[in-house]
């Protein structure tokens, strides 16, 4: 008995979607017999990177692996790269007003952030830094949500930068030779700017950022924010076939209702820049252009970010050493996203992984820097040295 034509079509889409979704860069094996080829005494500072970890409320394998690495490196720093609370940030207590639904959402949000605090409960608090992501701003992108999360974290003794939902670049010395600069990139891509920040306009923020980096030109500079500037996944306009057929899955997990025409329209809209969270969006493009132009003037700068639920590594301006800089995406803390299997066709892309994991930077006393990408079991998948 043959299927009716419509069901044949759906079955074909489903099969292709399944096959192409699986053919992302997610099946990488750990580097065989990998070992760090230098003594710990040679390390000036180790910095771990974990983004988009706010969808968990327990010590998952990735959290346990990271906690183990932190214990082995007690003087290391850890940067949480935004989206620390899914789905809509931490509702301020004064906005709940006895609403039981909002109160329940608040309790759930606290579980998500508390699960991350469990990783670092035995670590030096001055070496822990949180930055905010788009989800930390709440569904309506309100400054009060960021401030509420900031207060929840800083009251426990950890750093939350920049402060008060602004994007005034915040500076933190990680060592005598390594400087961290934190930005709130959600502020930079929003339509509506806040009126009570030291620096209100994007232009003021970019000028300040450039001057801070210039003032630290003889040091190793890390710029930490949430949004990545180039991507081999959906925020970069690269999609598997699945959303063409099942677009509602992006809204709610396991909502596999076949809507092929609507799905293709959804993908095309995202590629056209309909969402401010995608690199193709005009305001996002403006941020990318301005940050990239600043980074090009400061060789060997590292930009660390989350947003895409992946591990990715990009190197820019390889043929022009005076304009060389790197992007380290480590946004696979509690979610995982498709990565294009053809990512190596991007001249700037050197590594991409679509499963849970985290990253590490080792700054050596001789001036060298090494990046490592770990899977959720704490095994090294990729490394690079410069």
C-alpha positions, -999 to +999 in steps of 0.1 A: +000+000+000+015+033-011+015+065+010-005+094-003+015+121-020+015+146+009+027+120+033+054+109+008+066+145+007+066+148+045+084+115+049+111+127+023+115+160+042+117+142+075+144+117+062+165+145+046+161+166+077+173+138+100+202+129+078+214+165+072+209+175+108+232+147+119+259+156+094+272+184+114+305+187+131+294+169+162+311+135+160+347+146+166+369+123+186+392+135+214+428+142+204+446+108+209+470+107+239+467+144+243+489+159+270+498+195+278+534+198+267+545+225+292+549+227+330+522+245+350+549+268+364+551+282+329+514+294+330+507+330+338+469+327+338+444+300+328+409+312+317+380+289+313+350+299+291+314+286+294+284+302+277+247+297+275+247+275+306+213+287+319+192+258+307+203+234+334+192+229+370+216+201+380+253+191+379+253+178+343+284+160+328+297+192+314+294+210+347+311+181+366+339+181+340+344+219+343+343+217+381+370+191+380+392+212+358+387+242+381+398+221+411+430+212+392+436+249+384+428+268+416+441+301+404+423+300+371+395+324+360+361+314+346+339+336+324+302+328+320+294+342+286+258+352+289+224+335+287+230+325+323+192+320+328+167+306+303+142+313+290+136+349+302+160+359+328+154+366+365+121+383+372+126+411+397+108+405+430+090+438+429+075+429+395+060+396+407+033+413+429+019+380+442+014+365+408+018+327+413+029+321+377+056+347+379+067+335+413+071+300+399+091+313+369+113+332+394+120+300+413+128+281+381+152+308+371+169+307+404+174+269+400+192+276+367+216+301+381+222+282+413+233+251+392+261+272+378+271+286+412+275+250+423+303+246+398+323+274+414+313+271+451+349+262+461+367+286+437+382+320+443+353+344+438+374+372+424+383+349+395+346+343+385+330+367+360+295+367+345+285+388+315+249+390+303+232+377+271+200+384+254+180+360+275+192+376+307+174+408+296+140+390+298+114+386+270+108+423+268+145+432+270+143+452+303+172+466+322+156+456+355+161+419+347+198+424+341+202+444+374+182+417+393+205+389+380+235+411+387+225+417+423+217+380+428+253+371+417+273+400+432+256+395+466+273+361+466+307+377+459+311+371+422+318+396+394+290+407+370+302+430+342+294+454+328+271+468+355+235+478+356+225+467+321+248+492+304+276+485+280+303+508+294+334+486+288+344+471+322+381+463+328+394+435+351+430+426+355+433+388+355+471+390+360+499+416+356+499+408+318+464+397+310+435+421+309+398+413+305+373+438+290+336+430+293+308+443+271+270+439+270+264+433+233+226+431+238+227+467+247+246+474+214+220+457+191+188+470+208+166+495+192+158+514+224+188+526+244+188+533+281+191+569+294+209+563+327+242+548+316+276+566+316+279+559+279+246+560+261+254+557+224+271+529+206+297+554+192+307+564+227+311+528+237+332+519+207+354+549+213+359+540+249+366+503+240+393+513+215+410+536+240+410+510+267+426+484+244+451+510+232+460+517+269+467+480+273+486+474+241+515+459+258+493+433+275+473+403+264+437+415+260+405+394+262+372+410+252+343+391+266+307+395+255+277+373+245+271+377+208+296+362+183+307+381+152+309+352+128+292+318+129+290+285+112+254+279+125+220+294+125+228+329+138+252+331+109+225+320+084+235+284+081+207+259+087+201+222+083+170+210+064+150+204+097+137+240+102+125+241+066+101+213+076+097+217+114+101+254+122+082+252+155+110+231+171+129+264+174+101+277+196+094+245+216+114+213+218+098+182+202+071+202+185+075+183+153+046+195+132+055+195+095+051+229+079+074+229+049+063+262+032+061+281+065+094+266+075+113+277+044+098+312+048+110+312+084+145+303+074+146+330+046+133+357+070+161+349+094+187+349+067+173+383+057+179+398+091+144+397+106+157+388+141+180+412+159+197+380+173+210+370+139+242+384+124+223+394+092+203+419+111+213+455+102+219+466+139+239+434+145+259+440+113+267+475+125+280+461+158+301+435+139+316+461+116+326+484+145+340+457+168+359+440+140+375+473+129+386+480+165+400+444+169+419+446+136+440+475+151+451+454+181+469+422+170+465+390+190+434+402+208+410+374+217+372+379+215+353+353+236+316+348+232+286+325+235+251+330+218+255+301+194+252+268+213+284+254+198+321+255+201+337+274+172+372+289+165+378+317+140+411+334+131+409+367+112+434+385+089+458+356+089+478+372+061+482+405+079+499+399+113+493+435+124+455+430+120+453+394+133+427+386+160+407+355+171+372+347+181+365+319+206+328+308+207+320+286+238+282+286+240+275+249+245+270+250+283+235+236+284+222+235+248+236+223+215+231+236+179+237+224+144+270+233+128+275+233+090+295+203+079+311+226+053+324+251+078+360+247+067+350+264+034+349+296+055+385+308+054+383+321+089+369+290+105+393+264+120+371+244+143+334+239+149+316+214+172+278+210+177+277+193+211+282+202+247+316+215+258+337+244+270+369+262+262+402+271+279+429+297+274+464+293+288+485+324+288+522+315+292+549+336+308+569+335+276+540+354+258+525+324+240+488+316+242+471+282+238+434+275+234+418+242+241+383+230+233+368+203+256+338+180+252+314+175+280+335+146+294+365+169+298+384+154+268+403+178+245+389+180+210+411+207+195+439+231+204+459+259+188+489+279+199+502+313+189 
